[in-house]
Every structure is written in C-alpha cells, then in structure tokens.
Amino acid sequence: MRSFSSIYIAYIFCIILTMTSCRKQFDININPSVVTNPPINTVMPNVTVNLAFAGGNELLRFPGLWVQQYAAQGNAGNQLRLVENYIVQGSDLISVWATLYANLLIDNEYILSNSADHPYYNGIARIIKAWTFQHIVDMWGDVPFTEALNLSAIPNPSFDDDALIYPAIVILLDEGIAQLSKEPTGMIPGSDELIYNGNRQKWIRLANTLKMRIAIHYSEIDPGYTKSVINTLVDAGAPVIDDNDYNFQMPFVDAPNAQNPIHQFEFRRPNQLFPNAFLVDMMNERSDPRRAFYLTPYPYLSQPATYKGAAPGDAQAFNYSRFHTYLRGSLKNNPASQPDGSLSPLAAQYTGAAPIRLLTAAEYFFIRAEASLRFGATGDAEELLRTAIRKSMEEVGVEEASIGEYLAAHGNLIGTQEEQLEQIIGEKYIALYGVALEPYNDWRRTGYPAIEKVPNGVLASIPTIFLYSSHELSGNPKGKQKASLLETVFWDE
C-alpha cells in the first residue's frame, strides 16, 4: 500500500485541476494544467488518480446499470433512475467525458510530449493513452483521436472512425512496451506512479493483456484476428496479468477525500445505488461464496446469511443487500440493522480503502477460455475457466475449501458450444463486478448474460452506445450528436 501522503497530495492535485477545467464547460479543448511546464514526475500522480477515478465513477455506474449489475433507487427523477430507464441526455456525460479528455488525456499527453529522454515515463504514458481510448471508443464509437490533443493547433478536432482507432491503440501498446524494454535512462518512475509504483514489468504485462482484451472485442467481426493475437502472445510466452499480484488496480486509503470513488459515492449519495437482483439472484442460485464479500446480507443478521438485490422499477426503499467490503474496504464497526433487517444508509462504516480494479488476472483467463472455446485458440477452455474463477475467488478472499466446492459444482463446461459460452460469460460477469465497462462490452458482443429490458425502459431494447457530452458538442462544431442510443460501436455491428 502506498503512503497516505502521496495519494492524498495526488488526489488534491486532481481536484484542483478538475475545478480549473470546469471554467470552460469540461470540453476536450481545455488544458487544465495549473503549473506552467511542471516536471513530468509531478504530473504522473494526477494522471494515475484520474485514471482510477474514471474507472470508479460513471464509466462503472452507467454501463453497470444497463447490464444490471447495479440497480438505481431514490426518487423517480433521480439521475440514476433515469439512466436505468434509458433516459439519457448529453449533459449526463459531461463529467466522464471531461475526466477522460480534459483531465486524464491532456495531462498524459503532456508527459508524452516531454519524455523523449525518459523512456519509462514515455512508455507508461503510451499504455495509459491506449487504455483510455479503448474505453472512450467502447463508450462512444467515433471520437476525436488523431487531432484530439493538439489543442493550440487544432481547437476543434475531427471525430475519427472508431474502427481505425482500435489499430492505433495496439500500436500505442507496442510502442509503450518498446519504451519500457529499453535500458534505464533519464528519470525513472517510482512512488509518483500510484498504480504499479513504477514497476515497468507490470506495465508491460498490462499492455499485453490489454491487447488480448482488444482482440476479444473483435470476436464477432474478425474471429481470425482474435485467435491470431491471443495465440501469438501465448505461444511467445509474453508476460501478462496471469496472477493477482499483477492486477491493474489503484489502491486507496482510509482518509477523508482519499477513499475510493465507489465508497465516496455511497457515502455522499446514499440509497441511490444497490446491487441488482439479476446479479444477486445469479449468485444465489450458485451459492456463490463471493456474496459474503460483495454484498451485505439481507436481513442483515440472517443465519445462514441470505442476500437480496433491488430490481429495476422497485418502489423507493432500502430493504436490500448493499455494496460490501469488496467494493468499499474493510468494515470498521458492527452495524445495527433496522427492525425489518435492512441497514440504514450510513449504519455500516467502511474504510473506503478497497482498490478500483481496472483489469485483473481473472479477466485474462476468461478471455483465453472464450477464445479457446469459440476459435480454437491455445489452451483448454475448461481449465482456463476454472483458473479464471479461482483467480477471482482468491482475489476476493474466499477460502480454499469453498473455492473447491464451487469449482466442483460450476467449473465444468457442459452442453453445446453456445451453452458453454453462456457459462463462461456468466461467470465472467460475476467476477468482473466492480470493473468498469467490460461486462457491458461482453453483453454487447455475445448477448450474455441474457438480461432483459427494464420494465420502465423508454427504448425498444437495451441501449448499445452512449451520447456525446453536450458541452463537447457545444464547443466543437465538428461533432454531431448520435441519433439514438441504439447505434453501435464498430465491433458490435
């Protein structure tokens, strides 16, 4: 765990820059730098903090509502209630667009532009840029890319074809690996880089695993590419995130304003977001031991513990399970429940020190299991599935005996190939609880898990893309708002 002081200073720096960018409507054409020509090692904390906050806010909540890992509560006009019912406006996306472009990418580009003599900083910045644009494309499809970050020369960037951005992301990853593979020279990242603490080998593992994530996104339009990328990396023995020690995640601490954004949202906007009944029922059917870490029991003192999720359209209430230690950090007290067995909003006190998970070893093995099953990629699909489940449970903290029992009941692939695919994606959906966007991407690609449109949804089906930020479009005449939330990204066509 990093020291409190480093992450706290980085967080405050992040807030200062975010406040600065607010002055011009959060569009991508704003340079939020407060200090002129700061050393790149003083900018890196802000970049890594913004990356983690992106992964723990709207980028997590909004897709998670649509894929029914989370359920909205509160009054009928609550923003999350509206998003859950597919009532979305461009103004709802101002914050996440700004975090990604105006804060994260602009500062990251500053590092890129000033690190010619510092290859390790340069390599990390290229990988961060690739991670960020992978998420941006998956949210919005066509977006500013080639011209996006040259603010002084191109204040109104064009929107690139999303199908052309993905190959450019892979090039960034290759360039990042090449930079990180050089002999050390110049400044070397350390505690200023808050995710891997400057460990370049872990960044290389991330880059290779991110290539696999991108490759699996091609599954419906170019399965040959999916197989080729995964086989090339596996057969070459490329370092990847194949152990939880290498997970791409941001640590947080138990201190005001230094706790993770999921916890901060729960603390500041209680009773607005709950675990969804679809996810909870899926875990109940499996007697999944991760429930004790993912969810509070409902009723809280039930013996044996039982769990209940909120269903979309439920009346305003809080007689459900809540987010627990896996997303919010260790429990600090012994909360008293209400007479009906529910927990009042702030009854349970958490450290907020749970990490924001961005790409894990479990996801790596799920990607390989799917590629093996569907496309004959290297490896045994069933064994890869079992390893994926094990990595998830070990990271959560499940005891070995419970892992063995679960694998005996749910770790064997059965049925047709399509039924086996549904099994793999269903297990991945549970394991990636708390990982931004990827469960939504899997659903768009494969149709699994088999969720249904919410009862009060205003569209004919579940949305498949997000609207652009209204502030970006008001400042950039080259952008045009999407006609429908039912448009698609290129790999979902």
Secondary structure by P-SEA (a helix, b strand, c coil): cccaaaaaaaaaaaaaaaaaacccccccccccccccccccccaaaaaaaaaaaaaccccccaaaaaaccbbbbcccccaaaaaaacccccccaaaaaaaacccaaaaaaaaaacccccaaaaaaaaaaaaaaaaaaaaaccccccccccccccccbbbbccaaaaaaaaaaaaaaaaaaaacccccccccccccccccaaaaaaaaaaaaaaaaaaaaccccaaaaaaaaaaaaaacccccccccccbbbbbccccccccaaaaaaaaccccccccaaaaaaaaaaccccccccccccccccccbbbbbbccccccccccccccccccccccccccccccccccccccccccccccccccaaaaaaaaaaaaacccccccaaaaaaaaaaaaaaaacccaaaaaaaaaccccccccaaaaaaaaaaaaaaaacccccaaaaaaaaccccccccccccccccccccccccaaaaaacccccccccccccccccc
